Amino acid sequence: MMDPESLLVGRPNLGNRQVFDRLVEGMFERRWLTNNGPLCKALEQKLCEYLGVRHCIPVCNATIGLQVACHALGLTGEVIVPAFTFVATPHSVTWEGLKPVFVDIDPVTHLMRPDKVEAAITPRTSAILGVHAWGRACIPERLQEIADRHGLQLYFDAAHAFGCKHAGRMIGNFGRCEVFSFHATKFFNTFEGGAVATNDDELAAKIRLMINFGFAGLDHVVHLGTNGKMSEIHAAMGLSCFEVLDEILEVNRFHYENYRSQLASLPGVRFCDYDDVEQSNYQYVAIEIDPAGAKVTRNELMQKLHDQNIMVRRYFYPGCHKMKPYATNDPTPEGGLPETDRLCDRVMLLPTGTGVSEEDVTKVCQAIATALCPKALSFK
């Protein structure tokens, strides 16, 4: 059993407790718990204002958001996705009866390569599903140009990227739509939840129908639908998180810069930097461990840290193309995905967020330095 005092990747950020309690009290007084209540409507308005989008529809989780987006866009055949992503990304495509076609990534940015995307297009391709890894936008202009030239839809898994900006625009404004995750481990959370952002009025109307069983009014079903609604208590958590969003961002950035200043010079350690990112949520402190320089593998280092109750994580591991539902039915094409495979053996996420203190970060850094430089007399 895991020690409750372990330093965990993904320890949740919490909203303003007083605001949350007040909103929940009002919810109980109204006895309106779900079905697009006033808290859910208020959250949608806040999301739209924050992102600068016409619509940002709250949903019960990002996986359902991705599935609904896939269906609402009328996709068929094949959808191109990176293999370096959380498995919910290809699952959302497969669940809709389509085939995810995996492509490789850039070794520096960890984002899907546009040239690999274009090479993977076939007559069966209907869409490109981009993924903004670590909050870094996956070259939406280049992907949009490819999509337009080939007559494809473009949408995004923005699970990592709430509060991030690219080319002067908040993520949420690219492609036909973008899907955010508000899971408890994310920068901004609603316990469980997500949202679909779009500037397309027609698409938004269709998504609203679909997440409420296709109802257009009382006893009036006009579209195939599912139950993808966000509840009022989840919306209350989101509204309370908005109250402390700047503080969460400040802590995230402080931890990231602290880690970088202490670890970047260690042998075999490479940071996924934010230096050229216009605006980031700094939610992920992702490092690569090069066994040639570090003299240990990522897995060996991870085990050393776990032995000290520092619960770092591999991310994403393995690549989706090697997970059983995909590797069994559709083996990786000739040539494979070498950059994805290499990265999946090297990436490690470090504990961060408001549940982690400055002293905790120093403890993690000391443990990593000791593991990589055991002969060093001291570590500052």
Disulfide bonds with the S-S distance in Angstrom:
none
